[in-house]
Amino acid sequence: MKISFLGLPDHPKAQVALIPIPFELTTTWLKGTKEAPLEILKVSPNLEFFDEETKTSPQEDIGFFTYPLEEFPLNIKGALKRVEELTEDAIKRGFFPILLGGEHTLTFGAVKALKRYYSDLKILHFDAHLDFRKDYLGEEFNHATVIRKIYELSLPILSVGIRAISKEEFEEAEKSNIQVIFAFEVFNSFERVLKRLEDFIEEGSIYLTLDMDALDPSLAPGVGTPEPGGLLWYQLLEILKRVSQAKVVGMDIVETRPIPGYPFTEFLAAKIIYKFSAYLAYYKGRNLK
């Protein structure tokens, strides 16, 4: 099935590729993230096709290509392998990949592909949860272990917005060199958080993974594991603006859980993609490399 971002034909010289990843195999509370990629694409034509802040029209300035929706294997290793293949295909075709989840586990597949092309890869992770468990409910690969699995690939990680963490994760993170910015730090000293962010992204190739529950549930209620006290809209935009000026090489947006009759979280996910693309268009012009 082919549904394009913004409802527009693929741009003949597109630089950004939207890759729908509709799989959900390890969700443990509120289910439905499998439906998010389709719903995000369906609501995206309701966006305004102009960004007033940057005065850009990303669909014209850098262009979008949307991969078709497809069925994913019903086993986690097969699904992650397919994510890896799709991400690598986008890289080889010269696209900036934006993956639409789906559960957060998909990030592992994307990172494995990117790691082969960027030896200096670093992971910028936004989430309410650290996802740093060794295993969860008897599963090694799980939405609650994905950042741990990426850490085991020897990649630097900065996690931002954390406000729900197990004692085990907290202790393991303190022993490791993963950097964590808790949500209360964002609210207590946002300027200091921005400085830490800038220090992290100053060097290296940055992959951005955004779990929608990083945002406050007043903004994004349609998620699988909502937590109070998340990032607010203009805080997120200030962060994305700075990330877009770094050597950013890809992004995913995960864990949206559509609520029937109230598609606001899907619309917000589409808006985030559009705003980030506007920043890319403004700061990098016609060349995202």
ZAFI-581237 format. One record per atom (N, C-alpha, C, O): z, y, x. Coordinates in steps of 0.2 Angstrom, whole numbers, plus 5000, padded with zeros to 4 digits. Layout:
ZYX ...
//
This chain:
500049945004 500050005000 500050065004 500450075009 499650115003 499550175007 499750235002 499450254998 500350265004 500550335001 500650375007 501150365011 500350435007 500350475013 500950535012 501150555006 501250555017 501750605018 501350665015 500850685017 501750705010 501550765007 500950755002 500750794999 500750685001 500250674997 499550694999 499050694995 499450705006 498850735008 498450675012 498850635015 497850685013 497450635017 497750645025 497950695027 497650585028 497850585035 497450645039 496850645038 497750685043 497450735047 497050695052 497250655056 496350715053 495950685058 496150695065 495950645070 496650745067 496850745074 497650745073 497950785077 497950705069 498650705068 499050685075 498750645079 499550725076 500050715081 500650675079 500950645084 500850675073 501450645070 501250595066 500850595061 501550535067 501450475063 502150455059 502650445062 502050455052 502650425048 502550355048 502050325045 503050315049 503050235049 503550215044 504150215046 503350195038 503850165033 504150095036 503750055037 504750095035 505050025037 505550005032 506150015032 505249975027 505649955021 505949885021 505849845018 506449885026 506849825026 507649835026 507849885028 507949785023 508649795022 508949725022 508849685017 509249705027 509449635028 510249625029 510549575028 510549675031 511249675033 511749725030 512349725032 511449765025 511849815022 512449775018 512449725015 513049805019 513649775017 514049805011 514549785009 513849865009 514149895003 513649914998 513449874994 513449984998 512950004993 512249984995 512050015000 511849944991 511249924993 510649964990 510750004985 510049964993 509449994991 509050034996 508650064994 509250035002 508950075007 508250045008 507750085011 508049985006 507349955007 506850005003 506350005005 507150034997 506650074993 506550144996 506150174993 506950165001 506950235003 506250255006 506050315004 505950215010 505350245013 504750265007 504450315008 504750215002 504250234997 504450294993 504050334992 505150304992 505350354988 505350424991 505150474988 505450424998 505350485002 504650505002 504550565001 504150465003 503450475003 503250504996 502850554995 503550474990 503350494984 503550564982 503250604978 504150584984 504450654983 504150704987 504250764986 503850684993 503650734998 503150784996 503150844998 502750764991 502250824989 502550874985 502250934984 503250874983 503550924980 503850974985 504151024983 503750964992 503951014996 503451074996 502951064994 503751134998 503251185000 502951175006 503251155011 502251185007 501851165013 501851225018 501351235021 502351265018 502451315023 503151325025 503651325020 503351335031 503951345033 504151425035 503851445040 504551455031 504651525032 504951545038 504951605040 505351495041 505751515047 505351525053 505351565057 504851475054 504451465060 503751495058 503351505063 503651505052 502951535049 502351485051 501851505053 502551425051 502051365052 501951325046 502251325041 501351295047 501151245042 501051175045 500451165047 501551135047 501451075051 500851035049 500551005054 500751025043 500250985041 499551005043 499050965044 499451065045 498851095048 498951105055 498451095059 499551125058 499651145065 499651085069 499351085075 499951035067 500050975071 499750905068 499550865071 499850905061 499450855057 499950795056 500250775061 499850755051 500250695049 499750635048 499250645045 499950585050 499650515049 500250475046 500750465049 500050435041 500550395037 500350325038 499750305035 500750275041 500550205041 500650175034 501050205030 500250125032 500350095026 501050055025 501350035030 501350055019 501950015018 501749945018 501149925016 502149905021 502049835021 502749795020 503249825021 502649725019 503249685018 503449665025 503049645029 504149665026 504349645032 504649575032 504849555027 504749545038 505049475038 505749475035 506049525036 505949425032 506549415029 507149385034 507549355032 507049405040 507549385045 507549445050 507049475052 508149455053 508249515056 507849515063 507549575065 507749465066 507449465073 506649475072 506349515075 506449445066 505649455065 505549525062 505049555064 506049555058 505949625056 505949675062 505549715062 506449665066 506549705072 505849705077 505649755080 505649645077 505049635081 504449675078 504049705082 504349675072 503849705068 503949785069 503449825070 504549805069 504749875070 504449895077 504149945078 504649855082 504449865089 503649875090 503449915093 503349825086 502549825087 502249885084 501849915087 502549915078 502249975075 502450035079 502050075080 503050035082 503250095086 502750095092 502550145094 502650035095 502150035101 501450055099 501150085103 501250035093 500550055091 500550125091 500050155093 501050155088 501050235087 501050265094 500650315095 501450245099 501450275105 500750265109 500450315112 500450205108 499750195111 499250245108 498750255112 499350255102 498850295099 498950375100 498650415097 499450385104 499650455105 500050495100 500050555100 500350465095 500750495090 501450505092 501750465096 501750555089 502450565089 502750525083 502650545078 503150465084 503350425079 503950445075 504450465078 503850445069 504450455064 504550395060 504150395055 505050355061 505150295057 505550315050 506050355051 505350285045 505750295038 506050235036 505750185035 506750235037 507150175035 507350175028 507250235024 507550125025 507750065028 508450075032 508750125033 508750015033 509350005036 509350025044 508850025047 509950045046 509950075053 509750025059 509650055064 509849965057 509649915062 508949925065 508849905071 508549955061 507849965064 507750005070 507249995074 508250045071 508250085077 508250045084 507850065089 508549985084 508449945090 507749925091 507549925097 507349905086 506649895088 506249945090 505849935095 506350005088 506050065090 506150085097 505750095101 506850075099 507050095105 506850045111 506650065116 506749985109 506449935113 505749955115 505549945121 505349975110 504649995112 504650055116 504250055121 505050105115 505050165118 505250165125 505050195130 505750115126 506050105133 505550085138 505550095144 505050045136 504450025140 504050085143 503750075148 504050135139 503650195141 503950255144 503650295147 504650255143 505050315145 505650285149 506150265146 505650285156 506150255160 506750305159 507350275161 506750365157 507250405157 507550415149 507850465148 507450365145 507550375138 508350385137 508750345140 508450425132 509150435130 509150445122 508650455119 509750425120 509750415112 510250465109 510850475111 510050505105 510450555101 510550535094 510050525091 511150515093 511350475087 511750525082 512350545084 511550535076 511950565071 512150515065 511650485063 512750515064 513050465059 513750485057 514050515061 513950455052 514650455050 515050405053 515650405055 514650355056 514950295059 514750285066 514150295067 515150255070 514850245077 514450185078 514050185082 514450135073 514050075073 514050045080 513550025083 514650035083 514750015090 515149945090 515449925095 515149915084 515549845084 515149795088 514549795089 515449745091 515149695095 514749645090 514249625091 515049635084 514749595079 515149615072 515649645072 514849605067 515049625060 514949565055 514349555054 515449545052 515449485047 515049435050 514549405046 515149415056 514849355059 514049365061 513749325064 513849435061 513149445063 513149485069 513549535070 512749465074 512649505080 512249565079 512449615082 511649565076 511249615074 511349645067 511249605062 511649705066 511949725060 511949805060 511949835065 511849835054 511849905054 512549935057 512549995059 513049895058 513649915061 513749895068 514249915071 513249865071 513249855078 512649885082 512549875088 512249915078 511549935081 511649985088 511249975092 512150035087 512250075093 512550035099 512350045105 512949985098 513149945103 512649905106 512549895112 512149875102 511549845105 511149885109 510849865114 511049945107 510649995111 511050015118 510750015123 511650025117 512050035123 512049975128 511949995134 511949915126 511849855130 511149855134 511049815138 510749905132 510049905135 510149955141 509649975144 510749985142 510950025148 510650095147 510350125151 510650125140 510350185139 510950235137 511450215134 510850295140 511350345138 511350365131 510850365128 511950375128 511950385121 512450445119 513050445122 512250495115 512750545112 512750535105 512250545101 513350515102 513450515095 513750575092 514250595094 513450595086 513750665084 513950655076 513550625072 514450685074 514650685067 515050625065 515150615059 515350585070 515750525068 516350545064 516750585067 516550505059 517150525055 517450455052 517850465047 517150405054 517450335051 517250285057 516750265058 517850265060 517750225066 518350175066 518950185064 518250105068 518750055068 519150075075 518850105080 519750045075 520150045081 519750015087 519750045093 519449955086 519149925091 518549965094 518449965100 518149995089 517550035092 517850095096 517550115101 518350125093 518650185097 518850165104 518650205109 519250115105 519450085111 518850065116 518850085122 518350035113 517750015117 517350075119 517150075125 517350125115 516950185116 517250225122 516950255126 517950225122 518350265127 518250225134 518250265139 518150165134 518050125140 517350135143 517250125149 516850145138 516150145140 515950225142 516450265142 515350235144 515150305145 514750335139 514350375140 514750305133 514450335127 514850395126 515450395126 514550445124 514850515122 514850515115 514350505111 515450545112 515550545105 515750615103 516250645106 515450645098 515750705095 515950695088 515450675084 516550695087 516850685080 516650745075 516550795078 516650725069 516450775064 516950835064 516750895063 517650825065 518050875065 517950925071 518150985071 517650905077 517450945082 516950995080 516851045082 516450965076 515851005074 516151065070 515951125070 516651055066 516951105061 517451155065 517451215064 517751125070 518251165074 517951205079 518151265080 517351185082 517051225088 516351205088 516151165093 515951235084 515251215083 514851235090 514451205092 515051295092 514751325098 514851275104 514351265108 515451245105 515551205110 515151135109 514951105114 515051115103 514651055102 513951065104 513651025107 513651125102 513051145104 512951145112 512351125114 513451165115 513351165123 513351095125 512951075130 513751045122 513750975124 513050945123 512850905126 512850965117 512150935115 511650965120 511250925122 511651025122 511151055126 511151015133 510651005136 511751005135 511850975142 511550905142 511250875146 511650865136 511450795135 510650795135 510350755138 510350845131 509650845131 509250875136 508650875136 509550915140 509250955145 508750915150 508250935151 508950845151 508550805155 508450745152 508850725147 507850705153 507750645150 507250645144 507150705141 507050595141 506650585135 507150565130 507450515130 507150605124 507650605119 507350565113 506750585110 507650515111 507550485104 508050505099 508650485101 507850525094 508350555089 508450505083 507950485080 509050475082 509150435076 509650465071 510150475073 509350475065 509750515060 509950465054 509550455050 510550445054 510850415048 511050465043 511350515044 510750465037 510850515032 511550525030 511750575027 512050475031 512750485030 513050535035 513650545034 512650555040 512950605045 513050665041 513450705043 512650675036 512650735032 513250735027 513450675025 513550785025 514050785020 513750755013 513250775011 514150715010 513850685003 513750734998 513450714993 514050794998 513850844994 513150864994 512750884990 512850855000 512150865001 511750795001 511150794998 511950745003 511650685003 512050625000 512350585003 512050624993 512450574990 512150504990 512550454989 511550504991 511150434990 511150404997 510650395000 511750374999 511750335005 512150275004 512550264999 512150225009 512450165008 513250165009 513650125006 513450205013 514150215015 514350285016 514450315022 514450325010 514650395011 515350405013 515750365012 515350465017 516050485020 516050555019 515550595020 516650585017 516750655016 516750695023 516850655028 516550755023 516650795029 516050795034 516150805040 515450785032 514850775036 514550845038 514850895036 514050845042 513650905044 513350935038 513250905032 513351005038 513051045033 512351065035 512151055041 511951095030 511251105031 511051145037 510651125041 511351205038 511151245043 511451225050 511151245055 511951185050 512251155056 511651105058 511551105064 511451065054 510951015056 510351055058 510051035063 510051105055 509451135057 509551175064 509051165068 510151195065 510251225072 510251175077 509951185083 510451115076 510451065081 509651035081 509451025087 509351025076 508651005076 508251055080 507751035084 508351115079 507951175082 508051165090 507551175094 508651145092 508751145100 508451075102 508151075108 508451025098 508250965100 507450965101 507150935105 507151005096 506451005096 506151045102 505551035104 506551075106 506351115112 506451065118 506151085124 506751015117 506850965123 506250915123 505750925120 506250865128 505750815128 505950765123 506150705125 505750775117 505950725112 505350685111 504750715110 505450615110 504850575110 504750535104 504350495103 505250535099 505250505093 505850515089 506350545091 505850485083 506350495078 506350445073 505850425071 506950435070 507050395064 507550425059 507950465061 507450415053 507850435048 508050385043 507550355040 508650355043 508850295040 509350305035 509750355034 509450245031 510050235027 510050285021 510650295018 509450305019 509450335012 509450285007 509150235008 509850295002 509850244996 509750284990 510150314987 509150274987 508950304981 509350294975 509550244974 509550354972 509950344966 509450364960 509150414960 509350314956 508850324950 508950384946 509550394944 508450424945 508550484941 508850544945 508850604942 508950534951 509250594955 508950584962 509350564967 508350604963 508050594970 508150644975 507750654979 508750674975 508850734979 508950714987 508650744991 509250654988 509350634995 508650614998 508550625004 508250584994 507550564997 507150634998 506850635003 507250684994 506950744995 507250785001 506850815005 507850775002 508150805008 507950775014 507750805019 507850705014 507550665020 506850695022 506650705027 506450705016 505750725017 505750805020 505350815024 506250845018 506350905020 506550915027 506250955031 506950865029 507150865036 506550845041 506450875046 506150795039 505550785042 505150845043 504850855048 505050875037 504550935037 504850995042 504451025046 505551005042 505851055046 505751045053 505651085057 505950975055 505850955062 505150965064 505050985070 504650945060 503950955062 503751025063 503351045067 504051065059 503951145059 504151165066 503851205069 504751145068 505051165075 504651135080 504451175085 504351075080 503951045085 503251085085 503051105091 503051105079 502451145079 502551215082 502151245086 503151245081 503251315083 503351315091 503151355095 503851265093 504051265100 503551235105 503551245111 503151185102 502751145107 501951155105 501551135109 501851195100 501151215098 500751145097 500951105093 500151145099 499751085097 499851025102 499450975101 500251035106 500350975111 501150955111 501550995113 501250895108 501950875108 502150835114 502750815115 501750825119 501950795125 502250835130 502450815135 
//
